[in-house]
Amino acid sequence: DVVLTQTPVSLSVTLGDQASISCRSSQSLEYSDGYTYLEWYLQKPGQSPQLLIYEVSNRFSGVPDRFIGSGSGTDFTLKISRVEPEDLGVYYCFQATHDPFTFGSGTKLEIK
Amino acid sequence: EVKLLESGGGLVQPGGSMRLSCAASGFTFTDFYMYWIRQPAGKAPEWLGFIRNKANGYTTEYNPSVKGRFTISRDNTQNMLYLQMNTLRAEDTATYYCARSTTEGMDYWGQGVMVTVSS
């Protein structure tokens, strides 16, 4: 199975600052069709996960442009500029390139 | 408005069976792949499998971790998604989510239903 390693495990950020989360894959996530099926989800406290980013860098409808996904191959990053209180929660990367699909172990974002 | 509502969770003994349901509304159900995901308390989610849409023949795919024990099905006349779980183990204890999937990812999730496997 593809292992997605997220770092850091937790992150404490001052409001208005930038946060950066890394997701490294044990295999390239580029599919044979040329697309890379790497997604980012945020799970706010007590809620279901919600989609933020798909195909590495595309923001889902309604997601603020403060959320920026980047990367290729095996290395991916989610940057959150100008962190706001509603951004707290656990961030997961997820790959849908290789069967079985897998989630990263999560990064908990806390507000200082 | 898209809504997904899981039901059917609760306490079950090891070795027992349980069927979870997910009621879908607010979209054309047959157009979409539907996923099941679970999440043990305090841990990362785990993808369990999916059932394809009408255009792709409603076929299924499973995580090997549950293949042979879990079965995903759908009733397209009732807009219902199901997860039949057999030979349950303590490690199946988790919150179970259904989610709608598009080319953009799992865009809508249910609120989740808890399953506890314990004697």
Contacts between the chains, C-beta under 8 A, distances in Angstrom:
chain1	res1	chain2	res2	distance
A	39	B	105	4.4
A	39	B	106	7.6
A	41	B	106	7.6
A	48	B	97	5.9
A	48	B	109	4.0
A	48	B	110	6.7
A	48	B	111	6.0
A	48	B	112	5.8
A	49	B	37	8.0
A	49	B	45	6.4
A	49	B	97	7.7
A	49	B	106	7.6
A	49	B	109	6.1
A	50	B	109	7.1
A	51	B	104	7.2
A	51	B	105	4.9
A	51	B	106	6.0
A	51	B	107	5.3
A	54	B	103	7.8
A	54	B	104	4.5
A	54	B	105	4.1
A	55	B	104	7.8
A	58	B	104	7.1
A	60	B	104	6.1
A	60	B	105	6.9
A	60	B	107	6.5
A	92	B	44	6.2
A	92	B	45	6.6
A	94	B	45	8.0
A	94	B	47	7.7
A	94	B	105	7.7
A	94	B	106	7.9
A	96	B	105	7.5
A	99	B	61	6.6
A	100	B	47	6.2
A	100	B	62	7.9
A	100	B	63	4.2
A	100	B	64	6.2
A	100	B	65	7.4
A	101	B	47	4.2
A	101	B	63	7.7
A	102	B	47	6.7
A	103	B	44	4.8
A	103	B	45	4.9
A	103	B	46	6.8
A	103	B	47	6.9
A	104	B	44	6.8
A	105	B	44	5.2
A	106	B	44	5.1
